[in-house]
Structure formats: C-alpha cells, structure tokens
C-alpha cells in the first residue's frame, strides 16, 4: 500500500494524516481527501511503516485522523510525536458485532450508497477483518475530537461517550443512525465539516461562540470569561519552568482550548507572553509575573473596563468609573500581593 496525497490548489492550511482501519485501503479516502483539499488542507494516507516526520509540511498545522483501529494507532502516535490536533472516528473501545459475510459487513460499515459501491469494487479491500481490536493506550489523548455513529454495532458508542466524559477539553459528535465508517457513512459531509471546523479552531484560532440567552438581570460589574481565563493562563505560566503548550494550560486550568488559543494570541500581541513553535514550543511570560498587572490583562483581551450605553447622560460618570477601576487594576499584579491599597500601606 503506497502513500496517497490530496493537496489544495492554494496555500496549505495544515496537513491531516489519515490512518485507516481494518481492511481499508487509501483509495477509500479519496472523497474525504478531495473535500478537505477543497477547504485548503493537505490529506495524506501514509504508507504503513513510513516515518511520521515525512507526513507533514514544515511550519503548517499537523493533525492525526484515525478510523477504526487506525484511531487507536493515531491515539498512541499522538502521545509520541508533536501534533496540533487529533480526530478519532469509530474508535473500537469495546467488542461488537462481527459480520458473517460481505453483505453484512457492508451493512455495518456504511449506509452511503456511493461508498457501498466503492467497497464492493475495491480489489484491494480486505474482507473479514473486523475481528477483535487491540486495547487502547493507557494514557488519555489530549484534546481530541471523537466522531461516532449511534448505530455502530462494530464499536459501540457507549464506551466512547464515557471516554469523552473524562476529557474536559475534548468534544464528541455522535451522528444519528450512523454506522461504523463515520468518515464514509451517510453523514460524511457533516463529519468532514466538523473536522474542518476543528482544524480551523486549532490551527487558525477561528472560534464559533455558542448562543447564550441573555439574563433578565445582571450585576452592575461583571468579570468576563476572557479575563478570567487569561488570568488563569498567566498564573499557569508563572508556575512553569519552561514553555507550556495551550493544550497543557487548558487541561490544568480547565479552560476551553478553543477560547484559550485566541486569548494567548491577544496576550502575545500585548507583550505579556512570548511563544515558540516546534517540538520545544509553547508559551511563557514575557516579563516577571509580579510586573504584569490585572489592568494590562483587561486591556489586552477586553479593551476597556466599562462599556457605556450610547447617549447616556451620565457618560462622564461612567468614564470616571472606568478611569478609577483601571487605575486600581493597574496596581494589582497577576501574581503576588493582592491586598487593598490600605492593606499594602
């Protein structure tokens, strides 16, 4: 089995290395490869045994995508090499149905008529390989996307949902009436779209915010989640001895990774943190922790302390409040003595 590659016409937004499952061939991922390439991503189905270092384009985001037992291999590999994201599809965490013949195997694999025909006509596809799967790695993966069909009889969804519950920074997408080959099932377009969104969130910092109902009443003073997350991230860096990745910060501080990626970019632009890519990459404080103030953090991620209603006759009052609060926060370090002015005196 040789390496298959699908490349975008323009600039490469990142590389997805796809590890197929039992019996599958690279040709089965042509549709997936073309779709992701149309969105600007290179898709590689590497030759078994090849060096992972040659799968990815230098300087671009790196993603591992595994299906079926390929998901278990991708999970293990993500613990050994540097990748920006991990997608696990149809992960076999418990024993399931073993189809009796070809017709039954096609039925448990896909409900997509195009893919069913492709399976039947692929001369290199290996039938009857859906036997016992190996055990998953003992260490949990960092911030994966889990894709699964709720009608998957080969790899039941329940243990995958249980795994997702143990991964506060991961996400689980379960497709109604979906069967085992999630990337080539009837909802293959939705699965591909979910992967593209994940790649954009990780590689490009594009975040889709959830719709939140506005409360009827709110406190006069509110601390935004952006400020809260930023302060937590900076304290995590203050206690570190070297660069720390976003994935580690998010896990330790229980911050949504998608939000953290954008915040770290804002903090870097404000000169509060520095960063480095590569195997030893990550973030660290650009100055001593005691020299960075809460006021600087607020300005970096929120802009202003007070938002004044347009046309308010009391605008001058609120601007003075903004000045005084900003002055106070400008004297409070992110790490160190946080007593009141009187307490410090």
Secondary structure, DSSP 8 states (H G I E B T S, - for coil): ---EEE--SS----EEEEE--TT--GGGGHHHHHHHHHTT-EEEE--TT--GGGTS-TTS-EEEEEETHHHHHHHHHHTTS--SEEEEES---S-----SSHHHHHHHH---HHHHHHHHH-TT--TT--S------SS--SSEEEEEETT-SSS-SHHHHHHHHT-TT-EEEEETT--S-GGGSTTHHHHHHHHHHHHHHHHH-----------SS--SS---HHHHHHHHHHHHHHT-SS-B-HHHHHHHHT--HHHHHHHHHHHHHTTSEEEE-STT-EEEESS-GGG-BHHHHHHHHTS-S----TT-TTHHHHHHHHHHHHHHHTTSBSSS----HHHH-
